[in-house]
Every structure is written in structure tokens, then in C-alpha cells.
């Protein structure tokens, strides 16, 4: 409902009568259809309203509006047998309620049009008859601005209290010649910091490096230990400039991006590409012909009843993620029996090439082996995107990935030369993903102590990182390395078995800060082990940007603020003072007594 002049709308109660929206005067019960002019004229002439409107202002000088509301069966009456419940909302309470409602909408990513819905209005009128929820315009303007400022203040406060911060950034192109770069500060909680719109001509390594350095300086370079970016060439080229400006900072690539490139390289091999093309031809032939699609559905239903099939439907690889190809292959393998029965049916009009493919045993064997290879790599992509994945786990992950890929390639559709190309891609992926700080994290994680996975070169590079950060933190390098020696050989503080069993129940950084804080190595270890290995948080925010329903009707600035509030509200711990009542207990007692007399 649109706002009427001078807030007149709150003097009418919305209702549904014979399927139509109506509005009843809260003073004389006269009903109107949705007509702002007539409702304004009525209120000017309403005698009952004129008596109520002449009441004196509240003790605090606010224009407290006491509104008689028709007493429904589910609302208490003011007096036994009375017809009206007297309710009031002063400006202060109205503003506070608006703030709380806006925060709830933002935190749950609810549509801003929710408060305009007639059923929500009725719900609010049951809770507090005199309260009128804010309009969509208010929710997307001044209320959003206030909440954004409040939340960003909390973000800066959290960053100020953090002892280790990682700058995470990721870019993507959404419109021709236009891109967006998202910046996150991880404390290690990944909080949305800002995003920058760029033109293609400005999207250079120098531009990105300068932006990164600006963010580092804003946050405080003394507490930034790493920068994590995606695998875009401009991002990778900016690493050296950042590390030159801040020698203690390690610039690294997103592990999930690196493994995703490995997946793409496997799919791009000629033999694999030909197999996927044949698989898509089968899926498209069945799904795009109504008769074949209906036949497949019916035959699958019959086989489900006979417990020889599940309820799968054929899908096409429309997803840009790795799951698109895998979902198509899974659906074909699960529907294999029905597809083979259809291929030998003389009554169905199926292309000859598709019939031949479905009847080819080698096709299904190659599809099954490819499914295993794709799922293997894809599962590692998803694993690295998890919030609980540690930087120290990247080294172990590549050891496992190399072993499993080597075993899977032997039975795959790929020829010898293609298998070598895949292993070369794995080498490039590992070179992109594993840096000296990963080796240091691996050596400092108590879960990996005693394992012999790192090469001599990696161990030396890890020592360099530890020494470099010791100098940055103004620690005695000799004492730090001595502490590291005791940790590695399980001496001194680490002699007992109990301290090692405890590392299975907390994060590595918490273990160092909580149980080993007396050791010189603690500050270095806890800082390194807080660094996230991927830009997964940026990817989630990017998805949130794309899925925000209101983007078409809000400016880019409004959308950025809305996404920032929505994402950060669910990460920041609300303090008790934010939700303290506006009035003291005594004030509320006096207010309650005055309203019930």
C-alpha cells in the first residue's frame, strides 16, 4: 500500500473482503477500497479521530500516536466488553522496530518487498496494531545505509582486534568490457570488505597490485601475512609487486582454481572431448524429443518398480561448474538399461548414430572410467572450497591427487600422449598452488608432525618463511627456530602424549595460541595457520551478487551495500547492547500502567 499524506495510512486496518483488499478506519470502522484521496478526506472529517488526535504529547515531547484498533477475537479488549484496544507507537519505538525488521530481512536475504505484502501487514498488525512496517523504498535507502555503516564499523573493529589478516580477492566479468573484483578480509572469518568495478583497459596487473596495496595499507600491513587471489594472469602478475612492497607477505593462488584448471585440461584432451560429445548427443537426442523423453520416463518408472533402476532423468551439461559434465555422465549411466532397451525398439524414431552409440559396450566402459576420473578431481575441488580446509592440507592433497590420478589414467579413454599431458597439467597445477608458505604451514601443523612428504627444497623454503616472519614480528630468530626444533622432535612442552591428542579437536591455529602460547614459535605458527587456501568466500559472494533478485531495480552501489550487509551480518557475533530495550524497566512499567488505565 502506498504511503498517504502525513502518515494517514496507519489509521486504517488492511483486510481482505471477497478477495479484494479493503481498509477500515480505526475510529469509526468505515471501510474503503484502496483510494488514498478518499481515505485522506474521510480522516479529515472523522469525528472520532478528531477527539483522539487532540490528546497531549508524551512526556518526552514525542508525538505519541495512540490508535484505537478494532478488537478482533484474537486480540485482548481494553475493558471487559469494550470495542477497542488502545495501542500506540512513538517515533523512537517506530524507528527501533524498523531497524530490527530491516536487519532481519537483510540477514535472511529476504525480498525487500516483504513488508509490502498484505499478509505480512496483517501479521504485524496482530503483533502490534499501531506499528506500520517500512516501505521497500525505506528498506533500500536510509535503513540500508544505516545498517551498512553499522556493520562495516563492526568489520573494521573485528579487523582491528585480529592478530592475523589475509586479503582475499577474486574477479569476474559480468558485462562486456566490465568486470568486478571482490575483496575479502579474513581474520580468519572471511568478511566482505568491498568490491570494485573495472573496465577491461584498467583491469591490469599494475591496477590490481595498487588496489591490493591500498587495501593492505587500510587494514594495517603489520598484521597482513598473505594475499590469496584467483588464477587470472593479471592477478598472478600482481603478486611480485605486492611481495616487493611488503616482503613479509606471501601472495598465493586459490587451490580450488588450480585444481579446476586441471579438470578443464582433462576434459580438453581429444579422446575425452570426443567421448563427452557422444554422451551429450545421446542425452540431447532423448531429452529434446518429446516422444523419446516420455518413453524414457515411463520405462524408468517401470524399472524402478522392479528395483532395476532409480528415479534418474537425463540432464545436459548446462552448468559452468565441473558438476555439469559429471551430472550428465551420471544420468546416462543410471539410465543405461532404459536407453539400451529404447535403442533396440523398432517403433522409436532414434538417430542411427545414437542407436549405435547406446549399443556400443566400449562407450559405456569408457564413460564409467571417465566418471571415476572426473569425480576424483571434482571432489578435491569441492574439498578445497570448504570453510574448514586448512592451508597445511594443500601439500597432502596433492600427494593424494597425484597417486589417485596415476591409478585412474591407466584404465581411462585417454591415450599415452594424453595421459602425459594430464600429468604435465598436474605439475603446473601444483606449481601454482604450492608455495613456500604452504610448506611452512604443513610443517607447523601438529597433525602432520613426523610425516615425510616435503622435498629438501620445500623444507628450506619453509625455514625461510618462518625466519622472515620472525623478523617481521620482532622475535628472536634463534629462539623461534629452537622452539621449532623442540616441536619437530616432540621435546620440552611437546613431550607428553596429551598435547598431541588435543590437536585432533581444535584448529591448528587455536592449538598454537591456546596450548603453546609460551613458545617463541607460537605467534608465527598461529598466523600462518590462519591463512585460507582458496578464494571460496569470494566465489560465494559472487554467487550472491548474481542471485540477488533486486539487482534490476537497485543501483550497483545499493546492491553492493545490500550484499555486504547480508553476508557480514551472519558472520559477526551480535552484541547484547545492540538489542537492549529502548526504555528502562521503570519506564516500561509506567508506560504499561498508563495504557491499561
Buried (B, 14 or more C-beta within 10 A) or exposed (E): BEBBEEEBBBBBBBBEEEEEEBBBBBBEEEEBEEEBEEBBEBBEEBEBBEEBEEEEEBEEEEEBBBBBBBBBEEBEEBEEEEEBBBBBBBEBBBBBBBBEBBBEBBBEBBBBBBBBEEEBBEEBBEEBBBBBBBBBEBBBBEBBEBBBEBBBEBBBEBBEEBBBBBBBBBBBEEEEEEBBBBBBBBBBBBBBBBBBBBEEEEBBBEBBBBBBBEBBEBBEBEBBBBBBBBBBEBBBBBBEBBBEBBEBBBBBBBBBBBBBBBBEBBBEBEBBEEBBEBBBBBBBBBBEBEEBBEBBBEBBEEBEEEEEBEEBEBBBBEEEBBBEBBBBBBBBBBBBEBBBBBBEEEEBEBEEEBBEBBEEEEBBEBBEBBBEBBBBBBBBBBBBBEEEBBBBBBBBBBEEBBEBBEEBBEBBBBEEEBBEBBEEBBEEBBEBBBBBBBBBBBBBBBBBBEEEEBEEEBBEBBBEBBBBBBEBBEBEBEEBBBBBEBBEEBEEBBEEEEBBEBBEEBBBBBBBBEBBEEBBBBBBBBBBBBBBBBBBBBBBBBEBBEEBEBBEEBEEEBBBBBBBBBBBBEBBEEEEEEEEEEBEEEEEEEBEEEEEE
